[in-house]
Amino acid sequence: MKRVSIVLLAALVAASVAGTIASPLPDSGVVSLQPSKTSSSCANPTPFVIPSLQEWKGSKGDWKLSKGTRIVVDPAYAKGISADSKHTFMANPANLQQYAASFQADIKQVTGWDLQVVVSSKCGKDDIFLTLGADAKDPHLDNEGYLLDIGKQGIAIQAVTSRGAFWGTRTLLQMLILADENDYTLPQGNARDFPNYGERKFMQDIARKPIPISDLKEYVALTSFYKFNTYHIHLNDNPGMQNKATNKDWASLYSGFRLKSDNPAFSMYANNDTAYTKQDMREYQDFVKARGMDLIPEIDTPAHSLCFTKFHPEWSIQNTTARGDWLDLGNQEVWTFIEDLWTEFVGWFDSSEISIGADEYDATKGDLARKFVNHFHDYFATNFNRTIRMWGSDVKLPGTIEINKSIHTDHWDWTYSNPVDLVKRGHKVSNLNAPDVYMVPRSQSYWDYIDDKKIYDLWLPHIFDILDRTNSSRNLSPNEPLLTGGGFANWNDFLSESVTRVELYDRVSKTAGAFAEKLWAGEKSTASISYDKWSPLAKKLRENIPGVTLTHRPASKGQFVITYDFEDGTVKDKSGNEYDGKLNNGAKVVDAGEGHGKAVQLSPDSYISTPLESIRYPYAVGLWVKPSGNQAANAVLLESGDGRLLISNGTSPTVTFEQDGNQYNTQIILPADTWSHIAFSADGSKTSVFYNMRRVAIVNYYNSRWDVLRNETMVVTAPIRNIGSASGNSVNGLVDGFFVLDRATYGGEMSFLGKHYANALP
């Protein structure tokens, strides 16, 4: 077998840089990787991916993925190299073989093919070869850049680090998603791709919205798909609070602390609704690393600390002008507690960089807060060999004590810090400037959905003021060495009841791609393709990300996703999608009479299962039901892992939605031994409820846990996994004419749907 030399031409520098792949590709010759910003008219054009490729040189012809394609890992680098640990916050970073396993799982979900992963120096023309050994002297390839060659002899991805090679697999994965279905043909050519910024971050507040670990993994799958490399989790917080004089019941408000220790000194702080054990965090971080990301944990003190002060009110500042969530830094017990807190939890995390928060504290105690920050900079360095970062807060914490310049700062608000001043004083700065990159659903103060077109057209990591982009007193140079990058943030100040976990994911996913473009490739990519042309392709990618289930938009050949009329004695789907149902635990088709023909008889233990889980807006879902007079409390009409539709709740005989542990009363009572039609339909702003085919209610939530009471509309994720319940608490009675429509519906159309398309009536 011939050793294959790969010539690397660095298109962004004047001199050529040459390198050699450490292991051979088979069969022949020299594979030339010479990316260029231009290509001949006969060559393959630059493939669409997000973020865009920095450099591409198209050749002629195609390469096709097949069931026999193998993912071949170079044995010289399979277990990782020393360069990997130099470019990550995380201890024990993932190696090339682990990244290959992630790639294998993703390809299986996209194509249905379970490709073989082998560690070998031998590969064929149908294979994908992953290797390292690219020239580390190339400043663009060092750390996260990669070389991609798609040619007649197969596909080769080469990088300096294992993470860089993984980003190359993200490019291939996206190309496969956008290829013709069941064909998976890719254009031949080669690329030299690299990020403009080293930190490409998604920050998520998981304190004020209970989010299961499974969902957190899906956010990692989402963001790493776009080559984000940092996930910052905000582990404790509470609603925005007024001072103690105004908010006298401050200690009773909801607060979140999401780490569940077995140590009784700290176990009390963990939330009962959702909290993560040390083992949860271990498994989660292994997943994070296998997706090319760093995890930054944040426990926010001395403000945002209601989760601690509610148990120790004596630790809060003892005057009525202070907020109840402010820890009293004049109390030595507070300092000792925070040291002990981090001693307990810092070992749960592999990150060498930890966020201590340190934002929005009492401005009258500026120097004390600055002393606090510097103390914990030294404390982490001395005791844990770790660095810290904080939210930019120096302007709102006036004082003479200088904050240690080694502290990495997340700039977020002009009234709290100025990024230009931070850089002048020597701080590394990350751009999380509000309101441009802040998503706070339902807050009415920041974006509910971030305007991704605005980000695509106007935002850049060095632009901290979109409205005044050329002002050097408010924006940095794009080449500023202390500008580490940036990203976007999801804060959940007014959540829990107000937005379901599915709707939250929808908000995050719709903006991630635009930020990825700017963080990786900058404005040259967005200047070459308009948002209107970019958006449809971005949508297709977004809706097909492997490892994500929270999209909940089932494929459908037409407007109807499911229709069951039971008239042939089965649960056959008449929509044409073949989402046939199944009768379980004694559920049976019977003659219903009363103009309904066939219907299904359910008992508390029986149910109908469907192949689908849920459907996110827009949708309409309906069915006929004739409940008996003997119903258990909380009997279930519909259910999925995302929620349930109950015929009643524990305190009321009214139909009730249940989502994420919260209940929403519809005020509809279904009479016993009588056929009723119940349906609901959601658009992006509300869920309408129909009783006997007339809209009679809109689902509202009333959130009494915050210091500002809110009563607003709710967008429900429709549970359609089961009609009845697999848990043995189904509605007792008859059901008929079940339908799921993939758009919202209003008014008179519901009567047509209930009577005609569901075939429930003659």
N, C-alpha and C positions, 0 to 999 in steps of 0.2 A: 504494500500500500504506500502511496506517495504521501509525503508530508506536504500539506497545503499552506503556502505562505499567503497571508492576508496583508495587503498594503493599505495603510490608513492615511488618507489625505485630509488634513485638517483644513477645512474650507474657511474657517474663521480667522486663521492666522496666516501670516505671509509665508512662513517656512513649512515644508512638508514634514510630517511626523510619521515614522514607519514603525510597525510593530508586527509580531508574529503570534498567531494563535498557538497555544501550548500543545494542543492535541490536534490530530489531523482530521480533515474531512476526506471522504473516500474519493477514489476514482480518477480525479484528474486535476491538473493544472492549478492556476492561480485564480483565486476568487478575489476580485478587486472591490474594495469598499471605498469608493471615491464619491461621497455625497456632494451634491451641488445644489445651489439655489435655483438652477435652471436645468431643463432637460430638453432634448430634441423633440420635435413634433411627433416623431414616431415612437418615442419611448413612453412607458407607462407613466401616467400622471401621479402626482403625490397622493397617496391614499388618505382618506379622511379618518382621523382618529382624534380623540380628545384626551390630553392636550395635543395640539398639532405637532407634527414632526419638525424639528429644527432644520434638518437637511435631508434631502432625498434625491437620489439619482436613479431615475427609472431606466430599466432596460426593456427588452422585448420579451414577450411570452408570459406564461403563467406557471404557478406551482399549485398543486392540488393536495389538500389534506385527504387522507383515506383512513379507513378503519385499521390499516396495517401500519400507519405512521407511529413511530416511537419517539418518545422524549428521551434523548440520550444526554446523560450528564457526564461531563469530562471527569474521569477519576482523579485527575490531578487536583481538582478543586471541589470535589463533591461535598466534603465536610467543612468547607469554608477556608478562609485565609485570614492572615493578620489584618489586612486592610479593612475587613468587614467591621471589626470592633472600633476602628478609628473614626467611623463616620455614622455612628448611631448613639443615641442616648442609652440604649438598652444593653444590659448585660446578656451574654450568651445569645448574640443575634442569630437569626435563621441562616442556614447555609444553602448552597446551591441545590442540594438534593431535596431539602424541605420545600424550597420554592418550586421545584419541579413537581412535587406532590400537589401543591396548591394549584398549579397550572393544569395538571392532569384532572383534578376534580372540576375545575372550571370548564375545560373542554368537554368533559362528559355531560355537564349540564347544558352546554350550548348545542352540542351535536348529537348527544346520546351515545357517543362512542367512548369506550373505556380504553384509552390508549395506554400502552405499556411504558413504564419508566424504567430505564436501564442505566447503569453506570458502566460506561464503556468508552474506549477510544475508537471504536469502530461504528460507523453509522452509514446509512444508505441515502439515496436520493429522495426517499419519501420521509426522511426523519427530520426532527428538529433538534439541533445540537446546542447545548448550553455550556458555555465555557467562560473562563476568566483570562487574565493575562494581557488585557488591553494595556496600552501605554499609559501608565500613571502620570507621566510627565505632561500629557495632554490635559490642560487645566479644565477642559469641558468634560472629559471622560472620567477624570478622577472623582471618586465618590459615587455619583448616581447616573452618569452617562453610560451609553451602551452603543454598540455597533450591531446593525441588523443586516443580514444578507439573505435575500430570497432569490435562489437561483436554481439552475438545472440540477445541481448536485445536492439540493436540499436547502434547509434553512439553518443558518448559524446566528446565534446571539452571543456576543462577546462583550465583556465589561471589565472594569477594574475591581468592582465589588459584586458580591452575590445579589445585593439589593438592586444594583444597576441592571443586572441580567434579568431580574424579576420585572423591572419596568419594561424591558423588551418583550416579555411575555404578555404584558397588558396591551401593548400595541398589536401583537398578533391576535390576541383574543378579540379585540374590537374589530379588527379586519375580518375575522371569521363571522362575527355577529352581523356585519354589514354585507357579507358575501351572499350570493344567491343561496337560498335555503336548500339543503341537501346536496349542494355542489361544493361549497367551501374552496373555491378557487381564488388564489391570491396573486396579485401582480408581481412579477419579478423586478427586483431593484435592490438598492441598498441605502441604508440610512445611518446617519450619525446624529444621535439625539441626546439631549442633555437639558437639565433644568436651569433656568436663570437664577433661581433662588433656592437656598438650602433648606428653608423651612416653609412648608406648604401645609397649613394647619386647618383642622376643623376643631372648634371648641364647643363642647356641649355641656349644658347645665343638666345634670342628672339628679340634682338634689330636690328640685321642686316638681319634678314629674317622675313618678316611679317608672323605670324602664328596665325590663328584664334583661339578663345577660344575653339571651338569644338575640334581642334587638340590637344591643350594643355591637355584637358581632356583625350584624347586617350593615350597620353604619360603617364599620371597618371595611366590609366587602365593597360598599358603595364608594367610599373615598379613595381606597387604594386602587380601585378600578381606574380612577382618574389620576393616579400617581401622586396623591397626597401622601406625605410621609409622617405626619404628626397628628395624633388624636389627644386632645387636652380634655380631661374629664373633671368637672367641677362637682366635688363630692358632698358639699354641705352648703345650705343656704336657707333662706326664709323669705317671706314676702317683704317688699319695701315697707318700712315701718316709720311711723311718726314718733314724736318723743313720748316719754312715759306719761306726761301730764295729759296729752291728747288721747293716747292709746293705753288706757289703764289696764286692759286685759291682755297686754302684750304677751305674757307668758303662756297664754292658751292658744296662740296662733300656731298654725302648722309650720313645722320646720323639717328639714331633711338632713340626715346623715346616713350615708349608704354603705358604711363598712361595719360588718358584724363580727366583733371579736368574741372569743370564748372567755376572755379575761373579764371578770365581773366589774373591774374598775372602769371598763369602757363599753361593756355590752349594753348598758342602759341607753346609750345615745343612738343606737341603730334603729331605723324605722321598722315597724311591724309590716308595713305594706310591701316594701322591697328593700333589701339590704344584701350585700355580697360578702360571702365568707372569704377567708384567706385562700381556700382551695378554688373558689370561683375566680378570684383574681389571678391565681396561678394559671388556670386553664385559659382564661381570657387573654392574658398577656402572651401565652404561647401562640394563640391564634393571631393576635396583633402582629407579632414578629414574623410569622409565616406569611403575612400579607404586606410585608415591607414597611411597617409603620413603627414609630416610637410612641409610647404612651406617657403623657405627662399628667400625674395626679395632682390635684389641688385640694387642700383643706384650707379654707379661707378664714383667717383670723387677722386682726382682733375684731373686725366687724363681721356682719353676716353670721353671727355665732349664736343665734337663738337656740340651736340644738344643744348648746352647752349651758347658756344662761338660764334656760327654763328649769333646768335641774339644780342650778346653783345661782339663784338670783343675787346672792351676795357678791358674785363675781362680775355682775354688770355695774356700769358706772352709776353711782348712788346719787343721782340728782334727776329731777323731773324734766330737765331740758335735754337729757341724753336719750338715745334710743335704747330699748331693752336688749337689742342684739349686740350692743357694743361691750366687749370685755373691758374691764377696768385695768389698764396697764399700770396704774398706780398701786395695784395689789400684787404683791410678790407671788401669791398663790397662783395667780393667772399665768405668770411666766413659767412657773414650775409645771403647771398642768399642761401647757402647750408643749413644753419639752418632753414630758412623759407621753403625751398624745402621739407625737411624731416618733418617739422611741418605740412605741407600740406598733405603729403602722408603716413606718418607712421601709421596713424589711419585707413588706408585702409586695413591693414594687421594684422592678428591675431598672427603672430609669435613674440615670445619674443626675437628672435635672428635675427639680421639684418646684411646684408653685405654692407659695405661701399666701397668695391672694393679696392681702394688705391694702384693700381698696375701701373707699367710702367710710372712713373712720372719722371720729370727732375732730373737726378742724381746729378746735381750741387746744388740742393736745398734739400739735404737729411734731415738735421735737421728740416727744415721748414715742410717737409712732415711728419716727425715723430711727430712733435708738433701737426700737423693737426689730425693725427690718435688718439693721446691721448686726444685731445680736444673733439673729437666726441665720444670717449669712455665715457668720463665724461658727455657729453651733453645727450647722449641716456640714461645713467643710471639715471641722475638727472631729466630729463624732461619726459621720457617715461617709465622708469623702464624696460629698455631692454638692452641686451648685444649686442656686435657687433663682426663681424668677418671680416677678410680681406684676400686678396691674399698675399702670402709670398713675401715680397719685401725688406726685411731689407738689404740684401747684396748690391742691386743696389741703395739703398738709404743710403749711408754712413753717419755716424754722431755719436755724443756723447750722444744724447738723447735716452734713453732706451724706446722701445715701451712697453706699459703696458702689463704685462704678462697675464692679464685676457682676452686679445683679442684672440679669436679662429682663427687659421691661416690655410688657405688652401694652402698647399705647391704645387707649380706647375712647377717650373723651377729652376735648380741648379744655374743658374747665378743670380737668384733673392733671393733665400733663401736656407738654408740647414736644413732639418727636424731634424737632430740630434742636431744641435745648438739651434733650436727653443725649443725643449723639454728640453734641459739643462737650458734654461732661463725661463722655466715654462709655455710655451704656450701649449695649446691643439692644436693638429695638425691632419689634415685630408689629406689623400693621394690622390692628383689629379695630380701626377707627369707626365709632358709631356716628351717625346712624347708617352709613353706607353698607357696612358688612354685618350689622346686627339684625337678627331675626328674633322677635319676641312675640310669638303668636298671641293674638287677642289683647295686646297691651294698649293699642291705640296711641302709643308713643313712638314705637319703632315699627319696622316692617313686619307685617303678618306673613307675607311671602316677600322675600327679597326680589327686587326687580332685576332679573338676570340679564335683561337687555341692557339696562343701565350699566351693570358690571361689565358686560361684554364690550360695550362701546366706550366706556369712560374710565373704569377703574384700573389702576395698576398698583403693585405693591409699594412703590415709592410715592404714590399720590395719596396723601392723607386728607386732602380737601378737594373733592371732585368739582366743587363749584368755583374753585380758585386754583386751578391746576398748575399755573406757572409761578405762583407766589413762593419764593424760596424761603420765606419765613414760616411757611406752613407745610412745605413738601420737601422731600429729600431728593438727592440725585439718585438716578437708577443704579449707579455704580457705587453708592455709599457702602463701604466695607462693613459698617456696623449695622446695616439694615439686613436682618436675617431672612426676611420674607414677610409672610402674613397669611391671611385666610379669612374665614368667616365664623361667626359665632351663633349658636342657638341658645338663647336664654329663655327660661320657662317661668318667668315671674308670675304669670297669671294662669298657670295651667294646673293640671291634674284633671279636674272635671271638664275643662273647656275644649280640649282637643284630644282626640283619641291617638293612640300610639301609631296607628296607620296614617292618620292625617298629619301627624308630626313628621313622619318619614317622608311623606309627599312633599312637604315644604322644604326639607333639607335636600332631597334628591333633585329638585327642580332648579337649584341654584349652584350645585357643586361643579357642574361642567364648566360654567362660565368662569368661576374662580380658578379652576384648574388651568384653563387656557392662559390666563394672565400670570399665574404664578410660575408656570413652566416655560411657556414660549413668549409671553409678552405681547405687545401690541402688533408685532409684525404679522402674527397669525390672524388676528381679528381684522386687520386691515386688508387681508387678502380675500376674505370671504365675509359677506354681510351677515348680520344676525339672522335675517329672514331666510337665508339659504342654509345657514349653520343649524338653525333650530330644529328642523324636521329630522335631520340625521342624528342630532343630539338626543332627540326624543326616542328614536329607535334604540340607540345605545342604552339610554337610561332605563328603558322598559325591559331590557334583556340582560341585566347585570347578573352574572352567576352568584349564587349564594344568597339572593335576596328574595324573600317571600312577601315582604310588606307592601309591594306594589298593588297586589290584589285587584288586578284588572284582567279577568279571564279572557282568553282568546275566544272570538265569536265570529261566525260567518255572516251574521246579520245583527239586527238590533236585539233580537231575543237570544239570551244566553241559555236559558232553560225554560221549557214548558212541560209540565206533567199534567195530563188530564185523566190518566188511569183507565180510560175507556176500553183499552184492549186487555185489561186485567193485569198489566205490568206497570213498572215505573220507567217506561221508555221516554227519552227526551224527544219531543216533537219539534225542537227548534232547528234541528239539522246539525247541531254540534256534537251529538252523541254523548252528552253528559248524563248517561242513564243512571237512575237511582237504584237503590237496593232496599228491600224490605228486611227489617231486622227484629229479632226477638219477638216474633208473633204478630208483627204488623201484617195486615192482609187487606186485599182489595175486596170490597163488598158492594152489593147493590144498595145505593143510598136512598133512591126514591126522591121525592120532592123536587123533581126536575134536575137532579144532579147526576143521574146515571150512576157511574161507578165512582167510588171514593175509597179512601184508605181508613181502616179502623185502627186507631192507636189506643194503647193502654199505657199506664205509667212506665212500664218497662220496655215498650216497643218504640221504634222510630224508623224513619226513612233516611238513609244516608245518600249524599251526593258526592261526586268526585271533586267538588270545589270547596274552598274554605270560606272565603268572604268576597265581597265586592265593595270597592271604594267608589266614592262618587265619581261621575254621575250614574245613577241607577234608579230603578223602580223595582220593588219586590212586593208580591201580593199572594194571598191564598184565601180560600174559603175554609171556615172552621165551624164545627158544630160541637161545642164542648158539652160534656155531660154535667149533671148537677153535682158530681162528686169529683172535685179537683183538689189536689194537694197544693199546699202553699208554694208559691214560686214555680208552678208548673210551666214547662218550657214549650213554646211554639216553634222557635228556631234557635239554633246555637252553632257556634264555632269557637275556635280558640281566641277569637277577638271579641266575643260578647254573646249575649243571648237576648231573645225577645220573649218575655214572660207573660203569661196570661194574667198574672197578678203578682204582687210583691208581698213581703212579709207583713206590711201594715195597711195595705190597701188592695181592693179587688180590681184595680185598674191595670190595663196592659202597660208594661214597663220595659224600657230598654235597659240593658246592663252592659256597660263597656268599661274595661280597665278597672273593675271593682267599684264603679260608680253607677247609680241608678237614676233613670230619667223617666218620670211619670208622664203618661200621655193623656190621662183623664178619661180614657175609653174603657167602658165595662162591656164585656162580651156576655150576652144573656145565655143562660144554660138552655140546652136542648133546642137551640135555634141556630139556623145557618146565618153566619155573619161573614162579611168580607172585610179583611184587615189588610192594609197595604201601606207602604211607606216609600218615600222617594226623596233622594238627596241631590242637591246641586252643591256648588262650592261654598254656600253660605248658610244653609239650613237643611233640616229634614222635615218634610211635610208628612203628616199621618192622615190616612184616609180610612174612614169607617163607612161600610156599605157604599163605597165608591164616591164618597164626598169628603173633601178635605175638612177635617174638624180640629186639627191641632198642628202646632209646630213644636218640635222638641226643644225645650229650653233647659239650661242649667242655671242653678242658683247657688253661687259659691259663697258661703258664709264664713269660710275659714280665713279669708283675707281681711285686711283692715279696710278695704273698699269693697262693699257688697256689689255683686255683679249678677245680672239676670239677662242672659243673651241666648241666641239660637245655637244649636248644636248640630254638627255634621256627624251623623252616625255611620260607622262602617257596618254594612249589612252582613249579618251572620247567615250563611247558607250551607254550612257543612251538613247539618242535620235538620230535618223537620221532626220536631220532638227532641228528645235528649238521649244520648248514649249513656248517661249517668243514672238512668232509672227514674227520671222525674218528668216524663213527657206529659203533654196535655192528654187528658182522657176524653176521647171522642173521635169525630170524623174530620178528615181534612180533604180538600179537593182543589183542583185548579191552581197549582203552584206555578208562578212564573217569575223570571228574573229578566229585566230589561236593562241594556247597557247605557241608558240615558235617563235623565229625569223626566217626569211627566207631571202634568197639572190638570186640575179641573175635570172637564167632561171626558177627556181621554181615558181616565181611569175606569169609567163605567164601561167603555168599549173594551178595555183590556180585561176587566173582570168577567164580563159576560161572554165575550167572543173568543179572544185569543187563548184564554185558558181552557176553553171548551167546558166550562163548568156548568153551563146551562144550555138547554137545547136551542 
